Amino acid sequence: MAIPTRPSMPTSITGLNWLTTDDGSRTLHDQRLNESYHSGCGALAESWLVYVLNSGVAERLRGGQATRVLEYGLGTGTSFLLTAALAEMHGVDLLYVGIENNLLPAEVVADLELLHAIKNFHADQLWRERFQDVRFQRSLSLLQEGWVSVLQQACGSLSSTELVQVAPHTRLVLLQQDACTLDTSLLRTVLDFEPLGGIHAVYFDPFSPEVNPNLWQPRVLQNAYSWLEPGGSFTSYCVKSSVRKDLERIGYLVRRVPGPTGGKRQVLLARKPSSPDSQAT
Ligand SMILES: C[S@@+](CC[C@H](N)C(=O)[O-])C[C@H]1O[C@@H](n2cnc3c(N)ncnc32)[C@H](O)[C@@H]1O
């Protein structure tokens, strides 16, 4: 099937363009890698379903449970903003750790227009109700400003780590590092002060294994596993068989679940067992 041509717009970075995806939200397309930051079928729908919902994070926040998320590939911040808007709306504390080795300039991210996409989202009734909630929209608007200002002030150098209070309930640990050779000392320090320690959900969203094989090495997947609480989730858009086998070898309970309407047929939901003898369901 031919790939549809989608509206695109240049950014201030040569070879990096905004693409309007099929649900009206924007993603970036990197011409050099020939990779997009999200599925062209819907950046918003993908981020919401694959990460915020499938990971169980939306349910935790709705239930008032303080939550810690670790994202590999912070990119435009779409998954971060959606997760944080839920946390703010429910008044629940969120610690969000984002690993990124190529932080986008603030002036590029200022054109993400996620709130605009949320307001005009019409693909799914259930999500639309949440997206139309004024408290959600208000939180998102504040967070968007906060996120752009984090990028404006971020130290530009690789290997830096920062802890920023982005909104009343949202702390962001920004690890500007190569995820393959991660220095986790700041993360360790922060988590040591948390009542329970580990991470509840890993959003694994680097570029594809074809373009970015280093990030999909068992060593990196194992690292993510070691940060997870028992029962914690590991979600990704990628269901490649070799990746699923590596995850199973590490000890994850791996499932394929339906992807967003119009997008990938299946996406990945893996869990760290809650007890040593847990079985996949
Ligand atoms: C698919 S995009 C992530 C999209 C992002 N989740 C969002 O909502 O916009 C992949 C991201 O992974 C980052 N990345 C790629 N290789 C990396 C590495 N070795 N270490 C850290 N980040 C990496 C890229 O710079 C890019 O921002």
The ligand as an ORCA input file, in Angstrom:
! r2SCAN-3c Opt
* xyz 0 1
  C      10.688      7.877     18.523
  S      11.463      9.321     19.153
  C      10.695      9.530     20.721
  C       9.380     10.201     20.666
  C       8.977     10.728     22.019
  N       8.596      9.677     22.908
  C       7.915     11.793     21.862
  O       6.855     11.690     22.512
  O       8.143     12.716     21.112
  C      13.019      8.627     19.643
  C      13.839      9.505     20.566
  O      14.916      8.721     21.087
  C      16.070      9.534     21.159
  N      17.266      8.663     21.167
  C      17.741      7.933     20.128
  N      18.856      7.275     20.497
  C      19.073      7.570     21.802
  C      20.079      7.205     22.739
  N      21.099      6.392     22.396
  N      20.000      7.680     23.998
  C      18.981      8.519     24.354
  N      18.000      8.914     23.496
  C      18.039      8.453     22.239
  C      15.966     10.395     19.900
  O      16.770     11.560     19.974
  C      14.467     10.711     19.856
  O      14.173     11.875     20.558
*
